[in-house]
Amino acid sequence: MWLTGSRIFVGLCDLLLAAAMYTLFLQLQGRSPAHHLWWTPRSTLEAALTTAALVIARSLLEIVSIRWVAGHIQDLYTGMVLRLMRGYTEMRWGQFIECNRSDLLNTTVNTAREASFFYHLCIELTAAVVIVIAMTCALIYQSPAAACCLVGTAGVFYGLHRVFIREKLRKAGTQK
């Protein structure tokens, strides 16, 4: 849970960094944001310092979260290999000598690698879904009309895919 949370914090920091950079670019052009909230930087220097602080915080968060996730994935891989090897060593001798040892080792390594890779993908996918939900909420809050246009556009693309492209892809897949 804390692994996924660390990846979510990196994504949220990305969103904050994008907002800070947007504010900085507006102020560099001599404009001000449409909404003046209490936490909005008042000067270009404040916006630049906020953006720099967020860049540093995001970099540190990225380093820490990658180390946590990579360490956990390596521990998961090691534990899986050890459990599979223990299972193979507990096989009956007659059954064990019938098996090809290189196949057993290959199966052990590939199974552990695929399981740890799947776990890593689940962490990243969960974090990405949470970030997309946060972006969607921000879009709906900022501009409900733009959110409706986005949903409409996605619906049109899905409909076009369903009507025109899907059948062609299915035919191409069966003919190969």
WORA-V540934 format. One record per backbone hydrogen bond with DSSP energy under -0.5 kcal/mol. CO is the residue of the C=O (numbers start at 1). NH is the residue of the N-H. Records with the same first field share a line. If there is no record, write none. Layout:
# WORA-V540934
CO=NH, NH
This chain:
# WORA-V540934
1=5
2=6
3=7
4=8
5=9
6=10
7=11
8=12
9=13
10=14
11=15
12=16
13=17
14=18
15=19
16=20
17=21
18=22
19=23
20=24
21=25
22=26
23=27
24=28
25=29
26=31
27=30
34=36
35=37
37=40
43=47
44=48
45=49
46=50
47=51
48=52
49=53
50=54
51=55
52=56
53=57
54=58
55=59
56=60
57=61
58=62
59=63
60=64
61=65
62=66
63=67
64=68
65=69
66=70
67=71
68=72
69=73
70=74
71=75
72=76
73=77
74=78
75=79
76=80
77=81
78=82
79=83
80=84
81=85
82=86
83=87
84=88
85=89
86=90
88=91
92=96
93=97
94=98
95=99
96=99
99=101
100=104
101=105
102=106
103=107
104=108
105=109
106=110
107=111
108=112
109=113
110=114
111=115
112=116
113=117
114=118
115=119
116=120
117=121
118=122
119=123
120=124
121=125
122=126
123=127
124=128
125=129
126=130
127=131
128=132
129=133
130=134
131=135
132=136
133=137
134=138
135=139
136=140
137=141
138=142
139=143
143=147
144=148
145=149
146=150
147=151
148=152
149=153
150=154
151=155
152=156
153=157
154=158
155=159
156=160
157=161
158=162
159=163
160=164, 165
161=166
164=168
165=169
166=170
167=171
168=172
169=173
170=174
171=175
172=176
